[in-house]
Amino acid sequence: MTTLRYLVARNCKLFFKDKGVLLPSLLAPLILLFLFLAFLGNVYRDSIRSVVEEGGFSLSGGLVESIASGWLVSSLLAVCAVTIAFTANLIMVQDKVTGAVNDLYVSPLKRHILSLSYFISTYLVTACVCFIALGAGFVYMAIAGWHLSAGDVFLTIADVALLVLFGTGLSSVICRFLNSQGGIAAVQATVSSAYGFLCGAYMPLANMAAWLKGIVMCLPGTYGTGLLHEHLMGGAIEAIAREGVPEQFAAALKEGFDCSLDFFGSAVPEWTCYLVLAFFAAAFIALYVLLFLPHRRGRGGAER
């Protein structure tokens, strides 16, 4: 355990000492939030107003702002939990590039200890950045209009922790096959540009083509995004009942903004979303562990 703690501390220290990696990782959620507000905020507000007005109702500006802020913050967290994990896994790739991993294997170090240290440090770094982003999101939501219960707050924290675990498992499996900084840069660019669309963070599923929605609903990240939407937007949507809007319309609004998901016409309960996300997180972790088992040390401790 002492060796594991040392390696985890080493990996975290290397990440936080590298300002070229640390600052973009810390600023990325805030920049993404600003971009959401600058370019998509009005789009979501107008969408909410148009849906409500089509039903013959009206909402106060504060309530619309509260619903929109919940969507923005939940989308931000859903994306960052995965994309930041790829940045945090840069340490594992750098050790391969510099040959540091071979030096570590020369020492009497068990391979599974080193792989576990990479995984734990990636999770800790990603969780640190995401919870900072969550704190900033809570501040923004408090300014926009707070409609979260204590249960919503705790469930949101649990959602982020589980999504970070999923993102860490996914990124660890992919980064296991990368041996250059150019490789991880290409993967980061691909994930950053595509993942938000594939998990339903940038666009409500109701606005997608039927075939695309079918594909997205088969991806685990969608269920993590749905949990965040439900817990950060649900309170505000339920509050519209006080504005004289029927509960049936509020339920339709929740479905339209992915607070409740349906899988090819069947409603997906909240516990199922947790189960799907936990299952894939466990599957990626198991695959990551298996990837280290078949390899043996070559002469001089090099990997084979």
C-alpha positions, 0 to 999 in steps of 0.5 A, a space after each residue: 500500500 505504501 508503494 501504491 500511495 507513493 505512485 498515486 502521489 507521484 502521478 498527481 504531482 506530475 499532473 498538477 506541476 505541469 501548468 501546460 496541462 493543469 491550467 487548460 484542464 481547470 479552465 476548460 469547464 469554465 470556458 465551456 460554461 461561458 461558451 454555453 452561456 454565450 452561444 447556446 443559452 438563448 437557444 435553450 431559453 427560447 426553446 423552453 418558452 416556445 414549448 410552453 407557449 405552444 401549450 397555451 401557458 406562460 412562465 416567469 423569466 426567472 423560472 425559464 432561467 432556472 430550467 436553462 441553467 440546470 440544462 447548461 450545468 448538467 451538460 457541462 458536467 456530463 462532458 467534462 467527466 469524460 473529456 478531463 479523464 483523457 487529459 488526466 491519463 496523459 501521465 500514463 502516456 508520458 511515462 511510455 514516451 519518456 521510458 519512465 515506465 521501463 525504469 519502474 518495471 526494472 524495480 521490484 514493482 508489480 505491474 498491477 500496482 503501477 496500473 492501479 496507481 494510474 487509474 486512481 490518480 486519473 480518477 482523483 484528478 478528474 474528480 477534483 476538476 469536475 467538483 470544482 466545476 460543479 461548485 461553479 455550476 451551483 453558484 451560477 444556478 443559485 444566481 439564476 434561481 435555485 430550485 434544488 432540494 438537498 436530495 437533488 444536490 447529493 444525487 448530483 454529487 453521486 452522479 458526478 462521482 459515477 460519471 467520473 468513474 465511467 470516464 476514468 475507465 473508458 479513458 484508461 482502456 483507450 490510453 493503454 494503447 497509446 504510445 505517443 503524445 500525438 496519439 492522445 492529442 488526437 484522441 482528446 480532440 476527437 472525444 472533445 468534439 464528438 462526445 457531447 453530441 453522442 451523450 445527449 449533452 449538446 442537443 435534446 434527444 427529441 431534436 435528433 433524427 430517429 435513427 441517431 436517437 436510437 444509436 445515442 440511447 445505446 451508449 452508456 454516457 447518455 444515461 449519465 447525462 440523463 441523470 444529471 438533467 433529471 437532478 439539476 432540472 427536475 426541481 425547476 420543472 416541477 416548480 412550474 406547477 405553481 405557475 398554473 401549468 398542468 402536471 401532464 404538461 410538466 411531465 412532457 417538458 421533462 421528457 422533451 429536455 431529457 429529464 426522463 429517458 425512453 428506450 424505444 418507447 419504454 420509460 427508463 427508470 432512474 435506477 436503470 440509468 444508474 445500473 447501466 452506467 455502473 455496469 459499463 464503468 465496471 466493464 471498462 475497469 475489468 477490461 483495463 485490468 485484463 489488458 495488463 495481465 497478458 504482458 510480460 517483462 522483456 529483457 531490461 524490464 521493457 514491455 512486450 
